[in-house]
Amino acid sequence: MSYSVGQVAGFAGITVRTLHHYDDIGLLAPSERNRAGHRRYSDADLDRLQQILFYRELGFPLEEVAALLDDQATGKADPRAHLRRQHDLLTARIERLRKMAAAVEHAMEAHHMGIDLTPEEKFEVFGDFDPDQYEDEVRERWGGTDAYRQSRQRTASYTKDDWKRVTEEFDALHLRMADLMAAGVPADAEEAMDTAEEHRRFITRAYYDCGHEMHTGLGEMYVADPRFTRTYEDIRPGLAVYLRDAIVANAARHGG
């Protein structure tokens, strides 16, 4: 069985011009030619081509590929050693690709969150909280909303210093609310509602347009979702409910 140049090019996913070049430099000379002088490739030729493409995929120059295959063909290289070498090369390539894929995935996640920070910088800014942890859930629940799009647009250019400033400001608001609760100030008192209003305006300024109705929904989530509740309870027990009540009272004050 022999094959034409076009057939071999189709099998291998390369061009006829490439096969002509391999023939011209002596890397892959077809075993036969028909009466018209056209190249015909045998199964052995296809085996050699497979080896050539393997080494080319790994980045070997054509001259080195030729030397490797010629050593094997002339018996200078042990066939088993040749296979072990191929296996080692593939294993190394797979590991490099795995690391590249992990790096790309990390960059994609950082981009989704609008956070272009190294792991060390994320720890410095957010502490033990991983802002990427709930990205899939966030995208599933709110990915089609204007708020999600606005948040990604506004945070896309944030630097480490921007994130530190935003985080510190938000933390300060939560601590001020916790101090009001500890002082016995009712959640519907003017001072608590004013702090809730600052909380809403902060979200609007830093992330997305947050009206009073949306803010009320966030307040309810702070209580309903144990992950949010735990965040506020770690600041001061009872803060999640107190913050929610202040937000609700503030929304009612503004007719929301």
N, C-alpha and C positions, 0 to 999 in steps of 0.2 A: 504494500500500500504506500503510495506517495501522494503528496499534496502540493497544490500550486501555491505561489506566493500569496495570492489573494486569500486562499483558504487559511493559510497559516497566520496571516495578519489578522483575519477574523477570529481564529481560535485564541490568539494571544492578546488581542486587544491593542495591537500596535499598528503602525502604518507600513505599507509596502515599501515606502522610502527607507524606513528604519531597517528592514530586512536587507534591502539592497546595500545599505551602508555596512551592515554587519558582514555581508559577503565581501564587499570591497576591501575591508581591512583584515579579512581572514579570520574574523571571530566566529562566524557561522556560515560556512560554505555549504550549499545544498549538495546532497549526495549524488543527485542525478540532474540531467537536463534532457528535455525531450528533443525530438528531431528538429524542432524550430528553435532550439537553444534556450527555451524557457526553463527557469529553475523549478526543480521538483524536490520536495523535502520528505525525508523518511521519518519513521517513528524515532529513530536515534537522533535525528536532527532536532525533532521537537523536544526530546529530553534535554539536549544541550541548550536549546533556546529557553527552556524552563529554568535551567540553572543560571543562564545569563540574566534573565529578568529578575530572578531572586536576588542576585548580587547587586544589580542596578537599583532595585528597590531599597537596598540597604545603603546605597550611596557610593558603591565602589566604582572607580573609574574603569573605563573599558579595558585599558591596558592591564590593570590588575586582575580583572575578570578573566581575561584571556590567559594570563599566567596561571591562575588557580585551576582553570578547567584543563589546560594543557598538562599540568602536573598530574591531574587526576587521570587523564586519558593515557598518558605514557607510563602510568604505574608509579610515578614518583611520590604520589600521595596515597595513603591508605584510604580506601573508600569509607571505612568505618570512622576514621579520623575526620574525613571530609564531612560526613553526616553530623558528627559531634560538633564540628566547627559551625556548621549551619545552625544546629540547635542552639549553641551558645550565642551566636549572633542574633537569632530570632528572640531568644529570651531577653537579651540586653535591649533589643529594639522595643519589645513589648513593655519592658519596665520604663523606658524613656517615654513611650507613648502614654502609659498609665499616668506618669507624673505630669505630662503635658495636659492630659484630659482633666486631672484633678485641679490643675492651675486654672484651666479655662472655666471649669464648673465654679470655682471660687470667685473668679472674676464676674461670671454671670450672676451669681447670687448677690454679690456686692452691688452690681449694677441694678438688679431688681429692687434692692432696698435703697438705692441712691447713696450707698455708703462705699466710698472708694478708700478703704482703710486696710492696713495690714492687720493680722490677728493681734499683734502686740498693741497697735493703736486702738483697736476695738475694745480690748480689755482695759486700756487706760481710760477710755471714754465711758464705757458702759458697765465696767466691772464684770460681775458674773453673768449679767444678762446678755444673751446672744440675740442681736436684732434680726439675724437671719433665721432664727429657729422656727418662727411661725409664718415665714414668707409664703409657703404654699397655701396655708389656710387663709391668710390675708388676701392673696390673689384670688382664691376660689370664692371667698365671701364678698369681696368688694372690688375685684379687679375690673368690673365694668362700670364703676361709678366715677363721677367727676372728681370726688374727693381723692380716690386712689390715684387718678392721673395727675391731679394737682400736687399731691404729696410727692410723687416721683419726680415731677418737673422741678419743684422747689428745692428738693434735697439733692438733686443730681450733682450740683456743683459744691456741696458742702465739703469743707476740709475738716481735718481733725479738730482744729481750733473752733470751727463753726459748731461741730457736734458737741464739743465740750461746753461751749457757751450755752447752747440750747439745752443740754442736759442739766447743767447747773441751774439755769433759770427755772426749768420745770420742777426740779427738786426743791428749789426754794419756795415755789408756790405750794407744793404739797406740805412742806414743813410749816409754812405759815398757817395753812388750814388745820394741821395737826395741833398747833399751839392754840388756835382758837377753840378747838374742841376740848383740849385739856383745861383751858380756862373756864369752861362751862358756858361759852357763848352759843346760843341756840343756832341751829343750822339756817333758820330763816331770819336771823338778825341781819341788819344791814351790812355789818363788817364781813360776815361770812358770805353773803350774797355778792358783795363787791369782789371778794377774793375769787369766787366762782366765776364771776364775769371776767376777771383777769385771766383765769384758766382758759376760758373759751377764746378770748382774744389771742392768747398765746398760741393756741392750736391753729387759729386762722393765720396768724403771722408766720409761724414756723412750718406748717404742714399744708393745710387746706382750709377752704372757707367752711367755717363751722358755725352754722346758725344755732339758735336756741333749741330748736327741735332736735337737731342732730346732737347737740351737746347733752340734752336730756337722755337720748338714746345711749350715749357713751356712759353717762352716770349709771344708768340701769345695768349696763354691761359690767361696770366695775363691781357691782354686787352679785350679778348672776353668774359671771364666769370666775371660777375659783382661782384661776391663774392671775387675773387682775386683782381679785380680792386679796390674795396673798401678798401681792406687791404693796398694797396700801396698808394691810394689817402689819406688815413688817416695819412700816414707818411708825405706826401707832395703832394698837387694837381699836377697832371700831371706826377707823378713818374711812374705809370704803363706803359705809352707809352714810356717814356724816357728809362726805363729799357729795355723794349722790343727792342727799336731801338739800344741800346748799345749791346744787346745780338746778334741781327741780324748782326750788323756791325762786331762784334768780330768773329762770325762764318764765315763771308765772308773773313775776314782777314786770317783765318786759312784754307780757302778753303772749308769750310763746307756748 
